[in-house]
Structures are given as C-alpha cells and as structure tokens.
C-alpha cells in the first residue's frame, strides 16, 4: 500500500510541475525541487542535483528527463510512467487550449502584453534553479547552510572555465560538460594520491 501512496504523491507532484512550469523545462527545475526535496523529502538536495545533472546531459527536454530520472530513482518503471505522464498532461491540455486562443486572438495587443509580462517571471525561475545548483556545487550546501570556509575551489575554477569557454568561444555545452567532468575527475584523483 505504501508504494501506491508514493506513486500517487509522485503523480500529483508532477502534475503540479507540469501545470506551473511556465517557460519550459528549466523553469520546471525549481518546481521539481520544491515538490520532491522540500515538500515530500523524497530526495536530498545533493541527490536531486545529481539527477538534474544527468537529465541535463541526456537528449530531450529537461523537465521530462528529470521526471523520468526522479520516477526511476524513487519507484522504478511505474514511477517513470506516472512522473512522465503527470509532467506532460497539463502542458498538453494547456497547449491545446492556448494554441486555439492564440491563433484566434494573436493580433490583439493585450495578448502580446501578457506574453511580455510573463518573460521576467520565466527568467527568475530559471535563475533560481541555476543558483540552487551553483551553490550546491560551490559549497555542497543549500542556501541556508552555506559556510564560506567550505568553498570548493576546484568546482569554482571548473565553473568559471566552462562559462568562459561557452560565452567567449561558443564551445558546445556538451563538450564543456564532458571536459569539465574529465578535468574534475583528474584533479580529484591527483588529490587523493
């Protein structure tokens, strides 16, 4: 019976994620974090960060990948199905309704005003998710538990180097991800010797 309760929690959590992740996959990350880590306590922030990292590296939309990985980690194949379906159903229904409305009223200035007003909220959601993961990488702690003495220099150098390569030289993000993973592994292997 406990497994069914977990599956229902996951399904309804991902319905909420799908319903409120305005702005796409990256906007869903803080919502998934809130539901899975904070509300239900099903994963630690570190486990969640690891799953998001894996979901980011795999092909496909990050919200569906995250739902798939969280579902698999917590409840196996039934969890994968329910989390993924829960994440997709609200977006599917909303897209059908909004597409109909948009094509009917797209020339109305109020519609353009509403869309323009939503953009800053989407940017804020994405920035919030990015900051949570960055703080976890640099301090191995959530924002409430940051101790500056625990600053992780190797991760900071890898982050700054990766950001520089992506922004300045337009290096493909996949190459940067694998490159920093390899360099970080080498650093930690050398430090453990």
MDTraj code that builds the backbone (N, CA, C; nanometers):
import mdtraj as md
import numpy as np

residues = "UNK UNK UNK UNK UNK UNK UNK UNK UNK UNK UNK UNK UNK UNK UNK UNK UNK UNK UNK UNK UNK UNK UNK UNK UNK UNK UNK UNK UNK UNK UNK UNK UNK UNK UNK UNK UNK UNK UNK UNK UNK UNK UNK UNK UNK UNK UNK UNK UNK UNK UNK UNK UNK UNK UNK UNK UNK UNK UNK UNK UNK UNK UNK UNK UNK UNK UNK UNK UNK UNK UNK UNK UNK UNK UNK UNK UNK UNK UNK UNK UNK UNK UNK UNK UNK UNK UNK UNK UNK UNK UNK UNK UNK UNK UNK UNK UNK UNK UNK UNK UNK UNK UNK UNK UNK UNK UNK UNK UNK UNK UNK UNK UNK UNK UNK UNK UNK UNK UNK UNK UNK UNK UNK UNK UNK UNK UNK UNK UNK UNK UNK UNK UNK UNK UNK UNK UNK UNK UNK UNK UNK UNK UNK UNK UNK UNK UNK UNK UNK UNK UNK UNK UNK UNK UNK UNK UNK UNK UNK UNK UNK UNK UNK UNK UNK UNK UNK UNK UNK UNK UNK UNK UNK UNK UNK UNK UNK UNK UNK UNK UNK UNK UNK UNK UNK UNK UNK UNK UNK UNK UNK UNK UNK".split()
xyz = np.array([
    [0.0829, -0.1198, 0.0000],
    [0.0000, 0.0000, 0.0000],
    [0.0872, 0.1261, 0.0000],
    [0.2032, 0.1173, 0.0675],
    [0.2919, 0.2338, 0.0756],
    [0.3448, 0.2742, -0.0616],
    [0.3688, 0.1755, -0.1488],
    [0.4177, 0.2060, -0.2838],
    [0.3131, 0.2829, -0.3623],
    [0.1839, 0.2500, -0.3453],
    [0.0780, 0.3225, -0.4149],
    [0.0704, 0.4669, -0.3677],
    [0.0930, 0.4870, -0.2391],
    [0.0928, 0.6246, -0.1864],
    [0.2071, 0.7044, -0.2466],
    [0.3256, 0.6428, -0.2554],
    [0.4401, 0.7087, -0.3179],
    [0.4101, 0.7417, -0.4640],
    [0.3524, 0.6461, -0.5358],
    [0.3199, 0.6699, -0.6767],
    [0.2189, 0.7829, -0.6929],
    [0.1196, 0.7886, -0.6066],
    [0.0220, 0.8987, -0.6128],
    [0.0876, 1.0330, -0.5811],
    [0.1758, 1.0344, -0.4804],
    [0.2495, 1.1580, -0.4485],
    [0.3292, 1.2057, -0.5692],
    [0.4006, 1.1130, -0.6327],
    [0.4813, 1.1483, -0.7491],
    [0.3933, 1.1988, -0.8631],
    [0.2846, 1.1292, -0.8904],
    [0.1960, 1.1685, -0.9994],
    [0.1397, 1.3085, -0.9773],
    [0.0867, 1.3338, -0.8590],
    [0.0275, 1.4652, -0.8327],
    [0.1340, 1.5745, -0.8222],
    [0.2524, 1.5395, -0.7747],
    [0.3611, 1.6374, -0.7716],
    [0.3993, 1.6793, -0.9127],
    [0.4092, 1.5828, -1.0037],
    [0.4489, 1.6165, -1.1400],
    [0.3347, 1.6772, -1.2212],
    [0.2113, 1.6534, -1.1819],
    [0.1011, 1.7283, -1.2435],
    [0.1162, 1.8753, -1.2068],
    [0.1490, 1.9046, -1.0803],
    [0.1711, 2.0433, -1.0392],
    [0.2899, 2.1046, -1.1121],
    [0.3971, 2.0279, -1.1275],
    [0.5144, 2.0765, -1.2007],
    [0.4753, 2.1093, -1.3438],
    [0.4057, 2.0174, -1.4088],
    [0.3625, 2.0402, -1.5466],
    [0.2672, 2.1569, -1.5593],
    [0.1855, 2.1784, -1.4572],
    [0.0866, 2.2854, -1.4608],
    [0.1488, 2.4229, -1.4410],
    [0.2520, 2.4310, -1.3574],
    [0.3058, 2.5625, -1.3212],
    [0.4447, 2.5929, -1.3757],
    [0.5017, 2.5060, -1.4573],
    [0.6357, 2.5340, -1.5108],
    [0.6243, 2.6178, -1.6380],
    [0.5825, 2.7397, -1.6196],
    [0.5687, 2.8339, -1.7309],
    [0.7088, 2.8710, -1.7786],
    [0.7351, 2.8551, -1.9067],
    [0.8642, 2.8951, -1.9611],
    [0.9506, 2.7804, -2.0050],
    [0.9025, 2.6593, -1.9911],
    [0.9805, 2.5468, -2.0422],
    [1.0480, 2.4667, -1.9334],
    [1.1354, 2.3779, -1.9794],
    [1.1976, 2.2799, -1.8918],
    [1.2780, 2.3361, -1.7773],
    [1.3605, 2.4371, -1.8045],
    [1.4450, 2.4906, -1.6977],
    [1.3614, 2.5573, -1.5891],
    [1.2476, 2.6105, -1.6262],
    [1.1592, 2.6699, -1.5268],
    [1.0965, 2.5632, -1.4379],
    [1.0965, 2.4376, -1.4836],
    [1.0391, 2.3286, -1.4046],
    [1.1321, 2.2835, -1.2931],
    [1.2611, 2.3071, -1.3068],
    [1.3575, 2.2550, -1.2090],
    [1.3278, 2.3020, -1.0660],
    [1.3071, 2.4331, -1.0419],
    [1.2767, 2.4706, -0.9030],
    [1.1447, 2.4133, -0.8530],
    [1.0505, 2.3910, -0.9429],
    [0.9233, 2.3317, -0.9016],
    [0.9410, 2.1849, -0.8641],
    [1.0210, 2.1139, -0.9427],
    [1.0502, 1.9737, -0.9095],
    [1.1256, 1.9674, -0.7771],
    [1.2225, 2.0560, -0.7614],
    [1.2991, 2.0611, -0.6356],
    [1.2062, 2.0849, -0.5181],
    [1.1159, 2.1798, -0.5324],
    [1.0239, 2.2115, -0.4234],
    [0.9382, 2.0899, -0.3882],
    [0.8808, 2.0242, -0.4884],
    [0.7917, 1.9114, -0.4630],
    [0.8662, 1.7894, -0.4069],
    [0.9779, 1.7545, -0.4689],
    [1.0455, 1.6284, -0.4364],
    [1.1385, 1.6412, -0.3164],
    [1.2086, 1.7553, -0.3059],
    [1.3063, 1.7721, -0.1976],
    [1.2417, 1.8352, -0.0754],
    [1.1712, 1.9463, -0.0955],
    [1.1233, 2.0238, 0.0190],
    [0.9890, 1.9762, 0.0735],
    [0.8892, 1.9560, -0.0120],
    [0.7559, 1.9187, 0.0367],
    [0.7529, 1.7740, 0.0852],
    [0.7973, 1.6815, -0.0007],
    [0.7848, 1.5397, 0.0331],
    [0.9120, 1.4776, 0.0903],
    [1.0263, 1.5447, 0.0774],
    [1.1510, 1.4923, 0.1321],
    [1.1910, 1.3571, 0.0748],
    [1.1607, 1.3348, -0.0530],
    [1.1901, 1.2061, -0.1148],
    [1.3353, 1.1943, -0.1589],
    [1.4021, 1.3074, -0.1841],
    [1.5427, 1.3104, -0.2210],
    [1.6116, 1.4208, -0.1427],
    [1.7414, 1.4050, -0.1219],
    [1.8192, 1.5154, -0.0655],
    [1.8524, 1.6122, -0.1788],
    [1.8961, 1.7316, -0.1439],
    [1.9316, 1.8290, -0.2458],
    [2.0494, 1.7791, -0.3293],
    [2.1409, 1.7071, -0.2682],
    [2.2557, 1.6545, -0.3414],
    [2.2115, 1.5477, -0.4421],
    [2.1224, 1.4570, -0.4003],
    [2.0704, 1.3564, -0.4925],
    [1.9946, 1.4229, -0.6070],
    [1.9153, 1.5243, -0.5737],
    [1.8397, 1.5969, -0.6756],
    [1.9331, 1.6640, -0.7748],
    [2.0379, 1.7256, -0.7249],
    [2.1354, 1.7915, -0.8116],
    [2.2019, 1.6919, -0.9052],
    [2.2343, 1.5740, -0.8536],
    [2.2932, 1.4694, -0.9378],
    [2.1965, 1.4269, -1.0477],
    [2.0700, 1.4093, -1.0127],
    [1.9707, 1.3700, -1.1122],
    [1.9513, 1.4780, -1.2184],
    [1.9516, 1.6044, -1.1777],
    [1.9377, 1.7143, -1.2738],
    [2.0585, 1.7177, -1.3668],
    [2.1767, 1.6928, -1.3122],
    [2.2972, 1.6893, -1.3949],
    [2.2860, 1.5805, -1.5008],
    [2.2404, 1.4623, -1.4619],
    [2.2229, 1.3528, -1.5574],
    [2.1145, 1.3881, -1.6593],
    [2.0032, 1.4458, -1.6115],
    [1.8939, 1.4829, -1.7013],
    [1.9384, 1.5882, -1.8021],
    [2.0273, 1.6772, -1.7607],
    [2.0792, 1.7819, -1.8487],
    [2.1673, 1.7221, -1.9580],
    [2.2391, 1.6170, -1.9258],
    [2.3338, 1.5591, -2.0215],
    [2.2666, 1.4670, -2.1232],
    [2.1454, 1.4215, -2.0945],
    [2.0790, 1.3293, -2.1857],
    [1.9922, 1.4054, -2.2853],
    [1.9721, 1.3490, -2.4042],
    [1.8899, 1.4182, -2.5049],
    [1.7445, 1.4297, -2.4601],
    [1.6796, 1.5350, -2.5038],
    [1.5381, 1.5541, -2.4759],
    [1.5138, 1.6687, -2.3798],
    [1.3861, 1.7015, -2.3604],
    [1.3503, 1.8120, -2.2699],
    [1.3889, 1.7801, -2.1260],
    [1.4447, 1.8785, -2.0582],
    [1.4960, 1.8541, -1.9233],
    [1.3841, 1.8235, -1.8241],
    [1.2660, 1.8801, -1.8411],
    [1.1586, 1.8519, -1.7455],
    [1.1151, 1.7054, -1.7553],
    [1.1034, 1.6529, -1.8769],
    [1.0660, 1.5117, -1.8930],
    [1.1799, 1.4210, -1.8470],
    [1.3024, 1.4568, -1.8829],
    [1.4172, 1.3771, -1.8369],
    [1.4233, 1.3748, -1.6850],
    [1.4012, 1.4905, -1.6218],
    [1.4032, 1.4968, -1.4753],
    [1.2926, 1.4113, -1.4160],
    [1.1730, 1.4208, -1.4732],
    [1.0612, 1.3392, -1.4253],
    [1.0940, 1.1908, -1.4385],
    [1.1544, 1.1544, -1.5509],
    [1.1910, 1.0148, -1.5748],
    [1.2936, 0.9663, -1.4723],
    [1.3980, 1.0472, -1.4496],
    [1.5028, 1.0059, -1.3556],
    [1.4510, 1.0017, -1.2118],
    [1.3709, 1.1009, -1.1726],
    [1.3152, 1.1015, -1.0368],
    [1.2231, 0.9813, -1.0189],
    [1.1357, 0.9560, -1.1182],
    [1.0449, 0.8421, -1.1101],
    [1.1191, 0.7099, -1.0993],
    [1.2250, 0.6933, -1.1795],
    [1.3032, 0.5690, -1.1768],
    [1.3745, 0.5523, -1.0438],
    [1.4313, 0.6609, -0.9943],
    [1.5062, 0.6566, -0.8681],
    [1.4159, 0.6200, -0.7504],
    [1.2927, 0.6692, -0.7533],
    [1.2056, 0.6523, -0.6372],
    [1.1079, 0.5346, -0.6472],
    [1.0664, 0.4986, -0.7696],
    [0.9616, 0.3966, -0.7788],
    [0.9756, 0.3046, -0.8990],
    [1.0895, 0.3038, -0.9656],
    [1.1082, 0.2132, -1.0779],
    [1.0247, 0.2522, -1.1993],
    [0.9926, 0.1530, -1.2816],
    [0.9197, 0.1764, -1.4066],
    [0.7818, 0.2403, -1.3833],
    [0.7030, 0.1959, -1.2846],
    [0.5753, 0.2655, -1.2613],
    [0.5966, 0.4139, -1.2267],
    [0.7030, 0.4438, -1.1546],
    [0.7350, 0.5831, -1.1229],
    [0.7707, 0.6623, -1.2462],
    [0.8472, 0.5996, -1.3379],
    [0.8828, 0.6649, -1.4635],
    [0.7569, 0.7026, -1.5394],
    [0.6663, 0.6066, -1.5527],
    [0.5441, 0.6308, -1.6301],
    [0.4575, 0.7394, -1.5669],
    [0.4351, 0.7299, -1.4368],
    [0.3472, 0.8272, -1.3718],
    [0.4077, 0.9663, -1.3661],
    [0.5366, 0.9759, -1.3364],
    [0.6011, 1.1079, -1.3333],
    [0.6016, 1.1727, -1.4713],
    [0.6347, 1.0949, -1.5720],
    [0.6405, 1.1493, -1.7081],
    [0.5020, 1.1892, -1.7576],
    [0.4039, 1.1036, -1.7364],
    [0.2671, 1.1362, -1.7785],
    [0.2148, 1.2558, -1.7002],
    [0.2405, 1.2578, -1.5694],
    [0.1965, 1.3714, -1.4876],
    [0.2588, 1.5018, -1.5325],
    [0.3824, 1.4972, -1.5772],
    [0.4517, 1.6177, -1.6229],
    [0.3982, 1.6652, -1.7576],
    [0.3553, 1.5723, -1.8424],
    [0.3137, 1.6063, -1.9785],
    [0.1660, 1.6449, -1.9892],
    [0.0789, 1.5801, -1.9147],
    [-0.0655, 1.6015, -1.9304],
    [-0.1057, 1.7489, -1.9181],
    [-0.0646, 1.8207, -1.8128],
    [-0.1079, 1.9614, -1.8037],
    [-0.0597, 2.0454, -1.9216],
    [0.0659, 2.0258, -1.9614],
    [0.1200, 2.1034, -2.0737],
    [0.0445, 2.0711, -2.2021],
    [0.0123, 1.9456, -2.2221],
    [-0.0602, 1.9047, -2.3419],
    [-0.1972, 1.9725, -2.3480],
    [-0.2699, 1.9679, -2.2383],
    [-0.4034, 2.0283, -2.2346],
    [-0.3945, 2.1801, -2.2475],
    [-0.3024, 2.2404, -2.1735],
    [-0.2868, 2.3858, -2.1790],
    [-0.2446, 2.4312, -2.3189],
    [-0.1526, 2.3572, -2.3817],
    [-0.1083, 2.3934, -2.5173],
    [-0.2227, 2.3862, -2.6168],
    [-0.3064, 2.2841, -2.6057],
    [-0.4216, 2.2749, -2.6953],
    [-0.5138, 2.3961, -2.6801],
    [-0.5414, 2.4316, -2.5562],
    [-0.6306, 2.5450, -2.5301],
    [-0.5661, 2.6759, -2.5736],
    [-0.4397, 2.6970, -2.5348],
    [-0.3727, 2.8226, -2.5684],
    [-0.3482, 2.8379, -2.7187],
    [-0.3182, 2.7280, -2.7862],
    [-0.2989, 2.7361, -2.9319],
    [-0.4273, 2.7824, -2.9987],
    [-0.5369, 2.7298, -2.9544],
    [-0.6672, 2.7707, -3.0101],
    [-0.6922, 2.9187, -2.9835],
    [-0.6692, 2.9604, -2.8599],
    [-0.6909, 3.1016, -2.8235],
    [-0.5926, 3.1923, -2.8960],
    [-0.4653, 3.1523, -2.8999],
    [-0.3630, 3.2365, -2.9622],
    [-0.3922, 3.2599, -3.1107],
    [-0.4234, 3.1531, -3.1817],
    [-0.4496, 3.1701, -3.3251],
    [-0.5769, 3.2500, -3.3515],
    [-0.6679, 3.2481, -3.2588],
    [-0.7908, 3.3259, -3.2755],
    [-0.7692, 3.4730, -3.2410],
    [-0.6843, 3.5009, -3.1366],
    [-0.6690, 3.6392, -3.0868],
    [-0.5259, 3.6918, -3.0946],
    [-0.4396, 3.6355, -3.1775],
    [-0.2979, 3.6731, -3.1792],
    [-0.2725, 3.8185, -3.2175],
    [-0.3619, 3.8802, -3.2851],
    [-0.3424, 4.0202, -3.3262],
    [-0.3914, 4.1199, -3.2217],
    [-0.4482, 4.0747, -3.1150],
    [-0.4951, 4.1622, -3.0073],
    [-0.3747, 4.2049, -2.9230],
    [-0.3618, 4.3349, -2.8977],
    [-0.2438, 4.3846, -2.8256],
    [-0.2364, 4.3331, -2.6814],
    [-0.3469, 4.3034, -2.6200],
    [-0.3482, 4.2521, -2.4832],
    [-0.2784, 4.1174, -2.4719],
    [-0.2907, 4.0354, -2.5730],
    [-0.2247, 3.9046, -2.5728],
    [-0.0733, 3.9237, -2.5727],
    [-0.0237, 4.0145, -2.6555],
    [0.1200, 4.0429, -2.6611],
    [0.1689, 4.1022, -2.5290],
    [0.0869, 4.1833, -2.4645],
    [0.1232, 4.2422, -2.3356],
    [0.1369, 4.1345, -2.2284],
    [0.0447, 4.0404, -2.2253],
    [0.0501, 3.9313, -2.1279],
    [0.1764, 3.8467, -2.1503],
    [0.2066, 3.8141, -2.2757],
    [0.3257, 3.7351, -2.3051],
    [0.4531, 3.8084, -2.2633],
    [0.4571, 3.9384, -2.2882],
    [0.5742, 4.0181, -2.2482],
    [0.5871, 4.0241, -2.0961],
    [0.4756, 4.0266, -2.0258],
    [0.4791, 4.0329, -1.8792],
    [0.5256, 3.9010, -1.8176],
    [0.5041, 3.7895, -1.8858],
    [0.5450, 3.6595, -1.8329],
    [0.6950, 3.6340, -1.8468],
    [0.7601, 3.6991, -1.9411],
    [0.9030, 3.6723, -1.9655],
    [0.9909, 3.6931, -1.8420],
    [0.9776, 3.8039, -1.7662],
    [1.0642, 3.8190, -1.6475],
    [1.0436, 3.7093, -1.5424],
    [0.9204, 3.6621, -1.5285],
    [0.8947, 3.5547, -1.4315],
    [0.9658, 3.4265, -1.4736],
    [0.9674, 3.3992, -1.6028],
    [1.0354, 3.2805, -1.6539],
    [1.1857, 3.2907, -1.6278],
    [1.2426, 3.4079, -1.6536],
    [1.3853, 3.4290, -1.6288],
    [1.4162, 3.4094, -1.4802],
    [1.3294, 3.4588, -1.3926],
    [1.3500, 3.4441, -1.2476],
    [1.3471, 3.2973, -1.2065],
    [1.2569, 3.2179, -1.2623],
    [1.2506, 3.0755, -1.2297],
    [1.3774, 3.0031, -1.2731],
    [1.4230, 3.0336, -1.3927],
    [1.5446, 2.9692, -1.4434],
    [1.6650, 3.0102, -1.3584],
    [1.6744, 3.1390, -1.3250],
    [1.7863, 3.1872, -1.2432],
    [1.7844, 3.1229, -1.1045],
    [1.6669, 3.1060, -1.0478],
    [1.6545, 3.0432, -0.9163],
    [1.7080, 2.9001, -0.9187],
    [1.6709, 2.8249, -1.0201],
    [1.7194, 2.6870, -1.0313],
    [1.8705, 2.6846, -1.0486],
    [1.9208, 2.7726, -1.1335],
    [2.0651, 2.7788, -1.1570],
    [2.1424, 2.8133, -1.0316],
    [2.0915, 2.9085, -0.9540],
    [2.1596, 2.9481, -0.8298],
    [2.1603, 2.8348, -0.7278],
    [2.0509, 2.7614, -0.7183],
    [2.0460, 2.6488, -0.6236],
    [2.1525, 2.5451, -0.6575],
    [2.1630, 2.5114, -0.7836],
    [2.2608, 2.4104, -0.8252],
    [2.4029, 2.4646, -0.8122],
    [2.4238, 2.5927, -0.8466],
    [2.5565, 2.6534, -0.8337],
    [2.6023, 2.6556, -0.6883],
    [2.5145, 2.6954, -0.5967],
    [2.5513, 2.6973, -0.4544],
    [2.5822, 2.5574, -0.4035],
    [2.5062, 2.4601, -0.4495],
    [2.5329, 2.3228, -0.4080],
    [2.6680, 2.2764, -0.4611],
    [2.7025, 2.3157, -0.5831],
    [2.8308, 2.2759, -0.6409],
    [2.9478, 2.3456, -0.5713],
    [2.9318, 2.4735, -0.5398],
    [3.0432, 2.5505, -0.4837],
    [3.0598, 2.5344, -0.3330],
    [2.9505, 2.5051, -0.2624],
    [2.9583, 2.4950, -0.1161],
    [2.9095, 2.3602, -0.0630],
    [2.8563, 2.2762, -0.1511],
    [2.7972, 2.1476, -0.1120],
    [2.6966, 2.1655, 0.0009],
    [2.6170, 2.2730, -0.0137],
    [2.5151, 2.3043, 0.0855],
    [2.4055, 2.3849, 0.0191],
    [2.2889, 2.3825, 0.0825],
    [2.1805, 2.4668, 0.0341],
    [2.2019, 2.6088, 0.0867],
    [2.1230, 2.7043, 0.0354],
    [2.1482, 2.8451, 0.0652],
    [2.1444, 2.8781, 0.2142],
    [2.0675, 2.8041, 0.2927],
    [2.0601, 2.8322, 0.4356],
    [2.1829, 2.7832, 0.5117],
    [2.2546, 2.6873, 0.4548],
    [2.3637, 2.6208, 0.5253],
    [2.5024, 2.6543, 0.4713],
    [2.5152, 2.7642, 0.3984],
    [2.6435, 2.7981, 0.3367],
    [2.7434, 2.8422, 0.4425],
    [2.8618, 2.7823, 0.4364],
    [2.9749, 2.8213, 0.5199],
    [3.0882, 2.8539, 0.4236],
    [3.1367, 2.9777, 0.4256],
    [3.2370, 3.0200, 0.3282],
    [3.3694, 2.9436, 0.3428],
    [3.3935, 2.8857, 0.4578],
    [3.5139, 2.8052, 0.4760],
    [3.5072, 2.6759, 0.3941],
    [3.3855, 2.6369, 0.3547],
    [3.3664, 2.5142, 0.2766],
    [3.3682, 2.5399, 0.1264],
    [3.4133, 2.6571, 0.0850],
    [3.4151, 2.6918, -0.0568],
    [3.4990, 2.5909, -0.1337],
    [3.4484, 2.5419, -0.2443],
    [3.5148, 2.4382, -0.3233],
    [3.5817, 2.5039, -0.4440],
    [3.7120, 2.5209, -0.4348],
    [3.7886, 2.5948, -0.5359],
    [3.7928, 2.5233, -0.6709],
    [3.8075, 2.3932, -0.6691],
    [3.8149, 2.3193, -0.7951],
    [3.6858, 2.3382, -0.8748],
    [3.5722, 2.3247, -0.8079],
    [3.4440, 2.3424, -0.8751],
    [3.4275, 2.4851, -0.9257],
    [3.4746, 2.5831, -0.8486],
    [3.4649, 2.7234, -0.8910],
    [3.5487, 2.7484, -1.0156],
    [3.6688, 2.6914, -1.0199],
    [3.7565, 2.7074, -1.1371],
    [3.6951, 2.6391, -1.2589],
    [3.6409, 2.5186, -1.2395],
    [3.5763, 2.4477, -1.3499],
    [3.4539, 2.5248, -1.3999],
    [3.3749, 2.5800, -1.3081],
    [3.2582, 2.6586, -1.3469],
    [3.2999, 2.7820, -1.4263],
    [3.3973, 2.8554, -1.3732],
    [3.4426, 2.9781, -1.4412],
    [3.5032, 2.9444, -1.5782],
    [3.5821, 2.8389, -1.5844],
    [3.6410, 2.7984, -1.7117],
    [3.5362, 2.7559, -1.8131],
    [3.4389, 2.6776, -1.7681],
    [3.3308, 2.6340, -1.8572],
    [3.2471, 2.7506, -1.9057],
    [3.2144, 2.8424, -1.8151],
    [3.1371, 2.9613, -1.8526],
    [3.2143, 3.0455, -1.9538],
    [3.3435, 3.0616, -1.9302],
    [3.4277, 3.1396, -2.0216],
    [3.4292, 3.0762, -2.1605],
    [3.4478, 2.9437, -2.1671],
    [3.4521, 2.8754, -2.2960],
    [3.3191, 2.8862, -2.3718],
    [3.2113, 2.8746, -2.2997],
    [3.0799, 2.8826, -2.3646],
    [3.0501, 3.0244, -2.4114],
    [3.0767, 3.1233, -2.3265],
    [3.0416, 3.2616, -2.3608],
    [3.1389, 3.3244, -2.4601],
    [3.2671, 3.3064, -2.4410],
    [3.3684, 3.3744, -2.5231],
    [3.3913, 3.3034, -2.6560],
    [3.4088, 3.1712, -2.6499],
    [3.4458, 3.0964, -2.7696],
    [3.3319, 3.0130, -2.8275],
    [3.2138, 3.0205, -2.7662],
    [3.0956, 2.9489, -2.8151],
    [3.1189, 2.7979, -2.8289],
    [3.1957, 2.7413, -2.7347],
    [3.2205, 2.5971, -2.7343],
    [3.0891, 2.5263, -2.7007],
    [3.0627, 2.4163, -2.7658],
    [2.9417, 2.3394, -2.7433],
    [2.9322, 2.2991, -2.5953],
    [2.8127, 2.3141, -2.5374],
    [2.7925, 2.2852, -2.3953],
    [2.8216, 2.1396, -2.3616],
    [2.7928, 2.0482, -2.4528],
    [2.8191, 1.9060, -2.4272],
    [2.9691, 1.8826, -2.4121],
    [3.0481, 1.9471, -2.4966],
    [3.1941, 1.9341, -2.4874],
    [3.2427, 1.9911, -2.3542],
    [3.1855, 2.1046, -2.3124],
    [3.2244, 2.1659, -2.1850],
    [3.1867, 2.0747, -2.0681],
    [3.0689, 2.0152, -2.0729],
    [3.0252, 1.9258, -1.9653],
    [3.1208, 1.8066, -1.9524],
    [3.1469, 1.7409, -2.0642],
    [3.2372, 1.6251, -2.0587],
    [3.3793, 1.6672, -2.0236],
    [3.4243, 1.7796, -2.0781],
    [3.5594, 1.8282, -2.0494],
    [3.5792, 1.8607, -1.9025],
    [3.4834, 1.9335, -1.8431],
    [3.4967, 1.9667, -1.7012],
    [3.4835, 1.8416, -1.6149],
    [3.4023, 1.7460, -1.6603],
    [3.3922, 1.6194, -1.5871],
    [3.5245, 1.5447, -1.5859],
    [3.5909, 1.5414, -1.6995],
    [3.7205, 1.4734, -1.7097],
    [3.8259, 1.5466, -1.6276],
    [3.8325, 1.6792, -1.6429],
    [3.9328, 1.7580, -1.5690],
    [3.9082, 1.7472, -1.4188],
    [3.7816, 1.7562, -1.3767],
    [3.7496, 1.7433, -1.2341],
    [3.7872, 1.6073, -1.1792],
    [3.7611, 1.5033, -1.2565],
    [3.7983, 1.3684, -1.2134],
    [3.9492, 1.3558, -1.1961],
    [4.0238, 1.4108, -1.2919],
    [4.1704, 1.4063, -1.2837],
    [4.2198, 1.4809, -1.1600],
    [4.1650, 1.6027, -1.1358],
    [4.2041, 1.6803, -1.0166],
    [4.1805, 1.5987, -0.8897],
    [4.0611, 1.5399, -0.8768],
    [4.0303, 1.4673, -0.7537],
    [4.1110, 1.3392, -0.7409],
    [4.1427, 1.2747, -0.8532],
    [4.2300, 1.1571, -0.8458],
    [4.3695, 1.1963, -0.8003],
    [4.4211, 1.3084, -0.8520],
    [4.5541, 1.3552, -0.8109],
    [4.5561, 1.3973, -0.6641],
    [4.4473, 1.4586, -0.6170],
    [4.4412, 1.4998, -0.4762],
    [4.4308, 1.3822, -0.3807],
    [4.3718, 1.2710, -0.4283],
    [4.3566, 1.1558, -0.3396],
    [4.4829, 1.0695, -0.3316],
    [4.5818, 1.0988, -0.4159],
    [4.7063, 1.0204, -0.4152],
    [4.7953, 1.0651, -0.3011],
])
top = md.Topology()
chain = top.add_chain()
for i, resn in enumerate(residues, 1):
    res = top.add_residue(resn, chain, resSeq=i)
    for name in ("N", "CA", "C"):
        top.add_atom(name, md.element.get_by_symbol(name[0]), res)
traj = md.Trajectory(xyz[None], top)
